[in-house]
Amino acid sequence: MKKGLKITLIVLLVLIGIIAIDTIQAVVFNNSPLLKIRDNLDGGTLDYIDKGIFVNHYHCNNNEKVTTWKGAKFVCPMDVENKDDEHSFYGKIVESHESYIIVEPNEDEEERKSSDKFLINLGKNNDAIYVVGSNVKITYVGGINESYPAQIGATKIELKSVDNFTLIFNKEPGKAMHNIIDKKNNTQYDYNIYSYQGTVEIIINGKTYTLEEALKNNKITMEEIIAKANEDLNKNTITGDIYKDGGSMSYQYSNYTIIKFHTLDGNKDVYIGNKDLNINDIKK
């Protein structure tokens, strides 16, 4: 073997040995790697990240230190005592993993100015399942770590699109049923949604949409509307009935009625009509 090649191989072996030892000590002793690039972060719960060749070392503002393999995600725990610095935003889940989700804030949210993606830690004992495409409200404390995706100290994850909304039913006696959502042409719903002898609008954050437009553009979900109806029924602010056909429900507001089918033969369709709408009207 030529002397130059031999020296090159020895140097390579030494470098590989140094990298291996550095990686092992970082993982075993939860240390920062010696061969690293430090990424200092301002605000939030993360102080800095030491980026090694095969591992990353996270140093939190509360002095907690965690070393992970490249590709693994870690979010520093929040300061639960600092509740006065609480914020929230709405967004959509674009990635869902066992220990974290990635959320894209809505375009009108202030957090969107910091990043179009946020990593939300789900915690070690999380057993919730978050589906990609779901709307969520994220509540957090502290600032925003300007990494990518950005990181925050999330305190609550809620499957919801808005805090408040108002349904408006415009009665049109001569109008037959209108199919707002056809399950055959929609992947989000496995049931049909109809308006009955009228049209339906919804007010969200001061803006008025047709219900069809709001549902198809994922500004709200039918599940949220039904959940709010159940909440209003439990508070006795509206009246309602449950039918002995498997569990169909009617929710009677002052100017409209929602009927949610849940029959033994598998019908789960939703109808929204005038305040006098009865389940027997639909079955005729």
Buried (B, 14 or more C-beta within 10 A) or exposed (E): EEEEEEEEEEEEEEEEEEBEEBBEBBBEEEBBBBBBEEBEBEBBBBBBBBBBEBBBBBBBBEEBBBBBEEEEBBBBEBBEEEEEEEBBBBBBBBBBEEEBBBBBBBEEBEBBEBBBBBBBBBEEEBEEEBEEEBBBBBBBBBBBBBBEBBBBBBBEBEBBBBEEBEBBBEBEEEEEBBBBBEBEEBEBBEBBBBBBBBBBBBBBEEEEBBBBEBBBEEBBBBBBBBEBBBEBBEEEEBEBEEBEBEEBBBBBBEEBBBBBBBEEEEEBBBBBBBEEBBBEBBEE
